[in-house]
């Protein structure tokens, strides 16, 4: 029997396994957004943890596949933070597709396809608590998927803007799990995919993340990655 996705409920506190044996604390917001706290453990003994004591690591939209495939536990005694205001400013990638290369000229060189015909993206407003109504079935921007554009083209060297904002993309398993593990390992909010979007240098620590992103339709490679790091 296939695994059932963890049911969604606003305010629910969950523990999610990143790589094997490293867990992160998170809170379900308005579907499909999850607030991940800068709180990691090597077990799931969170107890009556008060989430308000932790900084926000990242807020990310996820698809059902992430909830179904990840190792997730509900922390029933945890206290959710229902007063925190999450950012409504995001980075929206450019449309289309392009090929990228990592570690060019080395034995680890990889070429694969990512979203965004051109590098970079736009800084946009998108209130994660917005809901459609009869009079306003779509968001205010002509695209219908964001509220407004703050900066049409984020300069590729605008590191402060890039580092302080997350992508609007929907995250999947195991890419997001590996990203969260890297946040734990490097003790800061990092996003290998966003670094690719902005043509940043890719460090060696991202090797598993890049293997995941470049696996494409290679089922054998995917299974090897999953069995080695996540199962």
N, C-alpha and C positions, 0 to 999 in steps of 0.2 A: 504494500500500500504506500502511495506517495505521501511525502511529508506535507502537512497543512501549514499554510502561511500563518504567522502570528496575527491574530485579529487586531484590527486597529481600534484604538480608543484614545482620544485626546487626554493628555496628562499621564498616560501609562508610562511607568518607568521600567526600562528593560536593560538587560545586560547582554552585550553582543560580543561573541568571540571574534577577534580580529584574525590573527594567526593562532595556531594551536597554543592554548594555555595563556593567552593574553586577552583580557576582557575589558571592554569600555562601557561606561554608564551612559545611557541615553534616555531621552524623553520624547514620546510621540506628541507632535503638535497637530495642526490641521493637516489632514492627509493631503499629499504624500510627504510632508516635511518632518524630519527628525532633528532634534537638537542633541548633538553629541557633546558631552561634558569632558573637560580635561581631567578625567578621572579613570585610571586604569588599575587593574588588579591581576594577579596571577591565579586567582580563584574567584568564585562568585559569592563570597560571603559579604555582601553589601549591607545586610541587616537593615536597620531603620535609618538608612542614610538620608540626610537632608541635602537635596541637590542644589539648594541655593548657595551652598558654601563653595561650589566649584565654578570656575570660569567656563564660558562657552568655548568649545574647541572649534566647532563648525556647525552650521545648519545646512542640511542637504535634503533634497527631494530624492526619494527612492521608488523603485518599482516593486511590484509584488514578488518578483523573483528573488529580490534581496531578502525579503522577510521569510520566504519559503526555504531558501537554500542555506541561510546563515544559522549558526547555532545561537539561539536566542532564549533567554529565560526572563520571565516576568518577576520583578522585584516588588512583591506585594506590600511590604512594610515601608518601602521608600517614600519619602515626602517629595512630591513634584514641586517645581518652581513655576507657579502660574502667574506670577507678576512680572517676570522678566520680559523686556521688550527686545525682540529679535530684529536684526537689521532688515530693512526693505530694499537695500541696494545690492545689486548683483552684477555679474559680468555675463553678458549674452554673447555667445560665439557667433562668428560670421557663418553664413550659410555655405553649402557646397562641401566638397571634400578635397583633400590634398594628401600627397605622400610626404612622410617625414623620415629622416634618418637619425639614428642615435649612434654615438661612438664611431663616427665615420673614420675609416682608415685603420680600424683595429679589428682583431679577430672576433670581437663581439658586435660588429656592425649589424644593425637591423634596419630594414625599411618596411614601413607599413602605412596604412591609410588612417587618417583621423578626420573628424568633421572640421570644416572651415576651409573654404577654397583659398582664403587669405589668412595670414596670421592675425592673432589678436581678436578683439571684439569690442562691444559697446558697454558702457556703464549705464545701467538701467534701474528704474524703480519698479519693484514688483512686491506688493503687499501679500505676504503668504497667507494672511487671514481673509483675503478677499473671497467673496462668493457671488456667483451670478444671480441676478434677479430678473423678473419679467421685463422690467424696463431697461436693464443693463445686462444682457446675456453674455457680453464679452468685456474684457478689460478696456480701459479708455484709449490706449494707443491703437492706431489703425491696424496693427498686426493682430490685435485681439489677445495677445499672449503676455504683454507687459503693460505697465501703467504709463510710463514715459521714458524718454531717453535723456540721460544727464550729459553724457559725453559720447559722441558718435564713434570715434576711433580712439581707443586707449593707446597711447604711445607704448611701444614694446619695451621701453626703458622706464616706464612709470611704475617702479617697483612697489612703492607704498600703496598705490591704488590696487595693483594686482594682488599683493599679499593680503590686503585687508578685506577682500571680497571674494565670495564663492561663485562658481559657475551656476547658471540656471539649469544645467543638464540634470537629467534623471540618472541617479547612480545605481549600479548593479553589483551583484556578487560575482566573483570575489574581488573585483577592482576596488570597491569601496573598503572592503575588509583590509586589503593590503595597504591602502592609503591610511587607514586608521592605525594600523600597526606601525607604519612609518612615522606617524605623528607621535606615537608612544616612544619609538626608538630615538627620534631626533628631538623630542621634547618641544615640539612646536607644530603649528598647523601647516602641513604641506599637502600639495596636490600634484602628483606627477603628470596627470593629464593636462592640468592648467599650465604647467611649465612647458609642455609640448606645444600647446596652443600659442604661447607667447615666445616661442623659439628660444627658450632658456637652455642653458647647459644642463645636461642630465647627469647627476652624480651616480657613482657606482652603487650606492645604497638603493637606487631605484630599479635594480636589475630584475627583480621578480615582478614588480609593477609593469615594467616594460615588456617582459615576457607575456604577461596576461594580456596587455593591450595589443600585442602583435600576434597573438595566437590565431586570431581570425577563425577560419573553419577547420583548423588543425585539431581534431578531436583528441588525438593521442597526446599532443603537447598539453592540451587543457587538462586531461586526466592526470598527467604526471605532476603538473603544478598543484592541482587540488589535493592529490594524495600526499604530496611532499609537505605542503604547508598548511592545509586547511582542514583535512579530515582526520 
